[in-house]
């Protein structure tokens, strides 16, 4: 079954594209099929209940029903393995 992964950053372009590359790699390595959507933080609400996971590049304060993972580790390299484990756990 294909999952829906929504990656969000401030503008929905540069940093989310960098995170998307890493996420595609993680999904491939873990045999997880997913539709990846890039968007802005302001548009996340429209994907709530429709996505399996939100991966954001900035901390957000919101009460989404969709699990949120802070993905800045993919930009800094710090705690990247921990974030990968969280994502795989949510999507498996």
MDTraj code that builds the backbone (N, CA, C; nanometers):
import mdtraj as md
import numpy as np

residues = "UNK UNK UNK UNK UNK UNK UNK UNK UNK UNK UNK UNK UNK UNK UNK UNK UNK UNK UNK UNK UNK UNK UNK UNK UNK UNK UNK UNK UNK UNK UNK UNK UNK UNK UNK UNK UNK UNK UNK UNK UNK UNK UNK UNK UNK UNK UNK UNK UNK UNK UNK UNK UNK UNK UNK UNK UNK UNK UNK UNK UNK UNK UNK UNK UNK UNK UNK UNK UNK UNK UNK UNK UNK UNK UNK UNK UNK UNK UNK UNK UNK UNK UNK UNK UNK UNK UNK UNK UNK UNK UNK UNK".split()
xyz = np.array([
    [0.0830, -0.1190, 0.0000],
    [0.0000, 0.0000, 0.0000],
    [0.0871, 0.1249, 0.0000],
    [0.0559, 0.2162, -0.0877],
    [0.1371, 0.3376, -0.0980],
    [0.1021, 0.4364, 0.0122],
    [0.2040, 0.4928, 0.0717],
    [0.1886, 0.5913, 0.1782],
    [0.1919, 0.7315, 0.1168],
    [0.1447, 0.8294, 0.1933],
    [0.1540, 0.9686, 0.1516],
    [0.2412, 1.0426, 0.2513],
    [0.3507, 1.0996, 0.1995],
    [0.4471, 1.1729, 0.2807],
    [0.4420, 1.3192, 0.2360],
    [0.4167, 1.4087, 0.3300],
    [0.4131, 1.5509, 0.2982],
    [0.5344, 1.6167, 0.3628],
    [0.6164, 1.6820, 0.2801],
    [0.7358, 1.7519, 0.3271],
    [0.7077, 1.9014, 0.3161],
    [0.7246, 1.9719, 0.4273],
    [0.6911, 2.1149, 0.4287],
    [0.8057, 2.1996, 0.4812],
    [0.8260, 2.3127, 0.4141],
    [0.9207, 2.4127, 0.4615],
    [0.8547, 2.5497, 0.4446],
    [0.9270, 2.6535, 0.4750],
    [0.8705, 2.7874, 0.4684],
    [0.8116, 2.8223, 0.3338],
    [0.8870, 2.7968, 0.2261],
    [0.8408, 2.8342, 0.0920],
    [0.8001, 2.7141, 0.0067],
    [0.8276, 2.5922, 0.0538],
    [0.7922, 2.4730, -0.0225],
    [0.8864, 2.4434, -0.1370],
    [1.0073, 2.5020, -0.1335],
    [1.0998, 2.4834, -0.2451],
    [1.2344, 2.4269, -0.2029],
    [1.3274, 2.5122, -0.1692],
    [1.4677, 2.4728, -0.1540],
    [1.4919, 2.3675, -0.0465],
    [1.4606, 2.3994, 0.0779],
    [1.4945, 2.3028, 0.1827],
    [1.4100, 2.1771, 0.1723],
    [1.2852, 2.1897, 0.1315],
    [1.2035, 2.0679, 0.1193],
    [1.2548, 1.9790, 0.0068],
    [1.3166, 2.0387, -0.0957],
    [1.3757, 1.9582, -0.2043],
    [1.4947, 1.8785, -0.1539],
    [1.5753, 1.9397, -0.0671],
    [1.6904, 1.8693, -0.0098],
    [1.6421, 1.7542, 0.0789],
    [1.5390, 1.7800, 0.1583],
    [1.4839, 1.6767, 0.2457],
    [1.4208, 1.5661, 0.1610],
    [1.3530, 1.6044, 0.0542],
    [1.2882, 1.5054, -0.0325],
    [1.3901, 1.4045, -0.0861],
    [1.5066, 1.4511, -0.1295],
    [1.6104, 1.3611, -0.1809],
    [1.6467, 1.2562, -0.0758],
    [1.6640, 1.3003, 0.0479],
    [1.7003, 1.2082, 0.1569],
    [1.5856, 1.1105, 0.1857],
    [1.4620, 1.1626, 0.1863],
    [1.3462, 1.0787, 0.2163],
    [1.3294, 0.9717, 0.1087],
    [1.3476, 1.0091, -0.0167],
    [1.3372, 0.9105, -0.1255],
    [1.4373, 0.7979, -0.1046],
    [1.5571, 0.8333, -0.0607],
    [1.6623, 0.7345, -0.0332],
    [1.6198, 0.6422, 0.0820],
    [1.5698, 0.7012, 0.1905],
    [1.5260, 0.6246, 0.3077],
    [1.4122, 0.5301, 0.2701],
    [1.3154, 0.5801, 0.1956],
    [1.2016, 0.4972, 0.1561],
    [1.2471, 0.3802, 0.0696],
    [1.3357, 0.4081, -0.0235],
    [1.3868, 0.3042, -0.1122],
    [1.4603, 0.1961, -0.0331],
    [1.5452, 0.2381, 0.0595],
    [1.6231, 0.1437, 0.1403],
    [1.5338, 0.0568, 0.2282],
    [1.4155, 0.1074, 0.2623],
    [1.3257, 0.0348, 0.3516],
    [1.2045, -0.0248, 0.2797],
    [1.2116, -0.0261, 0.1466],
    [1.1038, -0.0830, 0.0642],
    [0.9660, -0.0258, 0.0986],
    [0.9613, 0.1053, 0.1157],
    [0.8355, 0.1740, 0.1441],
    [0.7970, 0.2541, 0.0203],
    [0.6787, 0.2233, -0.0334],
    [0.6287, 0.2965, -0.1494],
    [0.5502, 0.4171, -0.0995],
    [0.5815, 0.5337, -0.1571],
    [0.5130, 0.6537, -0.1096],
    [0.5002, 0.7581, -0.2188],
    [0.3920, 0.8319, -0.2080],
    [0.3711, 0.9511, -0.2880],
    [0.4227, 1.0669, -0.2020],
    [0.5197, 1.1416, -0.2530],
    [0.5785, 1.2512, -0.1761],
    [0.5257, 1.3834, -0.2301],
    [0.4750, 1.4651, -0.1397],
    [0.4208, 1.5954, -0.1742],
    [0.5045, 1.7020, -0.1041],
    [0.5467, 1.8031, -0.1777],
    [0.6174, 1.9163, -0.1185],
    [0.5210, 2.0330, -0.1087],
    [0.5247, 2.1012, 0.0063],
    [0.4333, 2.2126, 0.0268],
    [0.4932, 2.3115, 0.1254],
    [0.4159, 2.4148, 0.1564],
    [0.4586, 2.5122, 0.2565],
    [0.3958, 2.4758, 0.3904],
    [0.4522, 2.5272, 0.4960],
    [0.3977, 2.5016, 0.6297],
    [0.2534, 2.5494, 0.6389],
    [0.2227, 2.6614, 0.5729],
    [0.0875, 2.7177, 0.5783],
    [-0.0166, 2.6270, 0.5141],
    [0.0249, 2.5377, 0.4264],
    [-0.0698, 2.4518, 0.3554],
    [-0.0869, 2.3138, 0.4200],
    [-0.0155, 2.2874, 0.5286],
    [-0.0222, 2.1556, 0.5924],
    [-0.1633, 2.1178, 0.6338],
    [-0.2377, 2.2128, 0.6853],
    [-0.3717, 2.1838, 0.7360],
    [-0.4581, 2.1129, 0.6313],
    [-0.4402, 2.1491, 0.5051],
    [-0.5173, 2.0884, 0.3979],
    [-0.4840, 1.9419, 0.3739],
    [-0.3700, 1.8970, 0.4251],
    [-0.3289, 1.7573, 0.4076],
    [-0.3539, 1.6731, 0.5321],
    [-0.3965, 1.7376, 0.6414],
    [-0.4204, 1.6639, 0.7652],
    [-0.5294, 1.5597, 0.7410],
    [-0.5101, 1.4407, 0.7934],
    [-0.5999, 1.3258, 0.7746],
    [-0.5895, 1.2638, 0.6353],
    [-0.5128, 1.3230, 0.5462],
    [-0.4955, 1.2665, 0.4121],
    [-0.3556, 1.2076, 0.3951],
    [-0.2634, 1.2473, 0.4830],
    [-0.1252, 1.2026, 0.4740],
    [-0.0934, 1.1046, 0.5866],
    [0.0109, 1.0240, 0.5664],
    [0.0558, 0.9305, 0.6690],
    [0.1571, 0.9946, 0.7624],
    [0.2275, 1.0977, 0.7118],
    [0.3292, 1.1643, 0.7928],
    [0.3563, 1.3034, 0.7345],
    [0.3840, 1.3979, 0.8241],
    [0.4347, 1.5301, 0.7857],
    [0.5805, 1.5353, 0.8279],
    [0.6670, 1.5789, 0.7377],
    [0.8071, 1.6021, 0.7713],
    [0.8313, 1.7496, 0.7465],
    [0.8662, 1.8221, 0.8523],
    [0.8833, 1.9673, 0.8410],
    [1.0285, 2.0059, 0.8635],
    [1.0679, 2.1175, 0.8049],
    [1.2051, 2.1652, 0.8242],
    [1.2122, 2.2666, 0.9377],
    [1.0965, 2.3051, 0.9895],
    [1.0908, 2.4000, 1.1003],
    [0.9986, 2.3416, 1.2072],
    [1.0247, 2.3764, 1.3322],
    [0.9351, 2.3310, 1.4393],
    [0.8014, 2.4007, 1.4226],
    [0.6949, 2.3248, 1.4410],
    [0.5623, 2.3831, 1.4279],
    [0.4804, 2.3545, 1.5533],
    [0.3960, 2.4466, 1.5880],
    [0.3051, 2.4288, 1.7001],
    [0.1658, 2.4134, 1.6424],
    [0.1225, 2.2902, 1.6348],
    [-0.0104, 2.2665, 1.5814],
    [-0.0617, 2.1327, 1.6287],
    [-0.1905, 2.1193, 1.6261],
    [-0.2535, 1.9960, 1.6709],
    [-0.3040, 1.9162, 1.5516],
    [-0.2120, 1.8667, 1.4714],
    [-0.2498, 1.7840, 1.3572],
    [-0.2761, 1.6415, 1.4039],
    [-0.3666, 1.5728, 1.3353],
    [-0.3861, 1.4313, 1.3651],
    [-0.2791, 1.3481, 1.2950],
    [-0.2204, 1.4024, 1.1895],
    [-0.1121, 1.3365, 1.1170],
    [0.0166, 1.3467, 1.1998],
    [0.0924, 1.2368, 1.2139],
    [0.2196, 1.2441, 1.2864],
    [0.3161, 1.3431, 1.2194],
    [0.3836, 1.4223, 1.3019],
    [0.4786, 1.5231, 1.2521],
    [0.6183, 1.4854, 1.2981],
    [0.7128, 1.4830, 1.2033],
    [0.8535, 1.4591, 1.2354],
    [0.9308, 1.5822, 1.1912],
    [1.0172, 1.6307, 1.2815],
    [1.1000, 1.7470, 1.2496],
    [1.2214, 1.6986, 1.1712],
    [1.2277, 1.7348, 1.0426],
    [1.3294, 1.6805, 0.9533],
    [1.4516, 1.7659, 0.9297],
    [1.4779, 1.8639, 1.0161],
    [1.5961, 1.9477, 0.9941],
    [1.7253, 1.8677, 1.0064],
    [1.7180, 1.7481, 1.0660],
    [1.8374, 1.6627, 1.0760],
    [1.8919, 1.6294, 0.9374],
    [1.8046, 1.6273, 0.8370],
    [1.8499, 1.5984, 0.7006],
    [1.9281, 1.7151, 0.6413],
    [1.9124, 1.8322, 0.7002],
    [1.9862, 1.9497, 0.6539],
    [2.1171, 1.9657, 0.7299],
    [2.1161, 1.9274, 0.8593],
    [2.2341, 1.9465, 0.9437],
    [2.3192, 1.8212, 0.9584],
    [2.2551, 1.7037, 0.9394],
    [2.3265, 1.5781, 0.9609],
    [2.3273, 1.5354, 1.1068],
    [2.2763, 1.6199, 1.1963],
    [2.2741, 1.5898, 1.3390],
    [2.1486, 1.5096, 1.3721],
    [2.1674, 1.3948, 1.4372],
    [2.0572, 1.3046, 1.4760],
    [1.9799, 1.2490, 1.3566],
    [2.0429, 1.2422, 1.2421],
    [1.9752, 1.1948, 1.1216],
    [1.9246, 1.0515, 1.1373],
    [2.0053, 0.9646, 1.1989],
    [1.9635, 0.8249, 1.2164],
    [1.8384, 0.8130, 1.3024],
    [1.8297, 0.8938, 1.4068],
    [1.7126, 0.8920, 1.4955],
    [1.5876, 0.9327, 1.4188],
    [1.6000, 1.0363, 1.3371],
    [1.4860, 1.0850, 1.2580],
    [1.4459, 0.9795, 1.1549],
    [1.5430, 0.9147, 1.0933],
    [1.5135, 0.8084, 0.9962],
    [1.4358, 0.6959, 1.0649],
    [1.4791, 0.6570, 1.1841],
    [1.4090, 0.5517, 1.2579],
    [1.2651, 0.5918, 1.2876],
    [1.2434, 0.7172, 1.3268],
    [1.1072, 0.7647, 1.3546],
    [1.0198, 0.7556, 1.2291],
    [1.0734, 0.7994, 1.1165],
    [0.9971, 0.7999, 0.9911],
    [0.9628, 0.6579, 0.9500],
    [1.0606, 0.5679, 0.9529],
    [1.0380, 0.4294, 0.9130],
    [0.9347, 0.3649, 1.0061],
    [0.9455, 0.3903, 1.1349],
    [0.8510, 0.3345, 1.2320],
    [0.7073, 0.3795, 1.2020],
    [0.6895, 0.5045, 1.1690],
    [0.5563, 0.5577, 1.1397],
    [0.5004, 0.4977, 1.0095],
    [0.5865, 0.4799, 0.9111],
    [0.5387, 0.4368, 0.7786],
    [0.5301, 0.2855, 0.7607],
    [0.5929, 0.2078, 0.8451],
    [0.5892, 0.0601, 0.8299],
    [0.4555, 0.0024, 0.8679],
])
top = md.Topology()
chain = top.add_chain()
for i, resn in enumerate(residues, 1):
    res = top.add_residue(resn, chain, resSeq=i)
    for name in ("N", "CA", "C"):
        top.add_atom(name, md.element.get_by_symbol(name[0]), res)
traj = md.Trajectory(xyz[None], top)
